[in-house]
């Protein structure tokens, strides 16, 4: 495994692979790697095959943070990150500095103006622009045939797919399943910040979303589903719901009616929730949704993410996004 800190080094190493038309699989990360990242890297290794190469980027992207304290306190574990990458079969690690990635006179950004206008995008101005900009740069630098992203951040995944489509990047985007602890906690780089109390508080989010899922599947009207979920969340002292919406999984636009649960589930429906919990300062993070036969529960809680989601026999995607403290993320499958 080779590690590069400059764009020139990276491009020189990849040149021979591009000339041979090898599979080049990119896994963008911000470091502080855990078993969720390990799963992405291992999936990339399988996808690349024996003749292809896996590139992992480790870069805490400053322009996607709209909270300076969150940027400063974002976990950084460079030595462990390299161990995880090597163990997963990564060929090249690209770990640049902000100065290497961005010109001091940078004046170009990449904006997505539809999917990013709602939910977490509305709560975190500039976040998705930062994400799209850094990924556009990485796609240009690495020129991957494939790139893998976790489904934990579904709104982000949807936006990336739109960017690739609209800007004609010749890369295939793969969504990887969520990895979680045995107790249901989704792996997240910010999990280290969670207190025992915050973990306990996060449990109510999962319960509320499971209840909402069941009610929605049974045909309960949208307003009642939202009211019941809000009541359960509100039973935790001091909580404040920042938004609670049932939205279309493709457009992220709110749904007003549960006209036909089976048809709506097949199309993809998401329950989006952001909650502030006592002792945590700030709310909102990415939203996730899945179509097909999975139900996804997204919980971003406390200083990190939490709780679970799981596979269902029907195609209903439910997501609970809870941010507390410094906007963290997490998602889980409901078993």
DAFENPE-V610656 format. One line per field, one symbol per residue. ss: DSSP state (~ for helix, > for strand, _ for the rest). psi: psi as a letter, one per 30 degrees, with the letter a starting at -180 (. if undefined). Layout:
ss: ???
psi: ???
//
This chain:
ss: _>>>__~~~~~~~~~~~~~____>>>>>>_____~~~~~~~~~~~~~~____>>>>>>___~~~___~~~~~~____~~~~~~~~~~____>>>___~~~~_____________~~~_~~~~~___~~~~~~~~~~~~~~~~___>>>>>___~~~~~~~~~~~~~~____>>>>>___>_____>__~~~~~__~~~~~~~~~~~~~~~~~~~~~~____~~~~~~~~~~~~~_____>>>>>>>>>_____>______~~~~~~~_>>>>>>>>_____>___________>>>>>>>>__>>>__>>>______________>____>>>__
psi: kkkkfleeeeeeefeeeeefhlkjkkjklgahkafeeeeeeeeeeeeeaeflkkkkkjjjjffgkgjeeeeegkkjieeeeeeeeeffgkekkjilleeeekkfgkgklkkkfdefflbeeefikfefeeeeeeeeeeeeeehlflkkkkfeieeeeeeeeeeeefghkhkkkkkklkkllfgfkkkkfgfffkleeeeeefefeeeeeeeeeeeeefgkleeeeeeeeeeeeffjkflkkeljkjlkfefgkkkfkiejeeeeeefjkkjkkkkkkkfkfllkallklklbgkkkjkjjkbgallalllklflikkkkkjkkkchilllllkj.
//
